[in-house]
Amino acid sequence: MNPISERSPADNRMRRMSLSLAVAALPVCVLGVLFDAMWILGTGAWLLIAAVLIELVYRP
């Protein structure tokens, strides 16, 4: 049996949220480095931290 098919819709929604936060963190961090703006880089870092925390806390 495929383990992906065993996930509930809520599990899929949380995984999608975590993935979207991680994907959004990459361009924000790059923009922060390019523009030499620490607040933009910090925003990208917090997006990545939120994605990792969701993955650690919410284990399906």
C-alpha positions, -999 to +999 in steps of 0.1 A: +000+000+000+012+035-008+019+056+023+009+088+005-027+075+000-031+069+038-028+106+046-059+126+055-068+159+038-056+178+069-022+160+066-019+170+030-029+206+038-002+209+065+025+193+043+015+217+015+017+247+039+051+237+051+064+232+015+050+265+004+066+283+033+100+267+025+096+276-012+087+312-003+117+315+020+142+310-008+135+340-030+129+362+000+164+353+014+180+358-020+164+393-023+176+401+012+212+392+003+210+410-031+196+443-017+217+440+015+186+444+036+188+425+069+150+428+075+142+410+042+168+383+050+153+380+085+118+375+070+130+347+048+148+331+077+115+332+098+096+317+069+121+288+068+120+284+106+082+283+105+083+256+078+107+235+098+087+238+130+055+227+112+073+197+099+088+189+134+056+194+154+030+181+130+040+146+121+013+126+104 
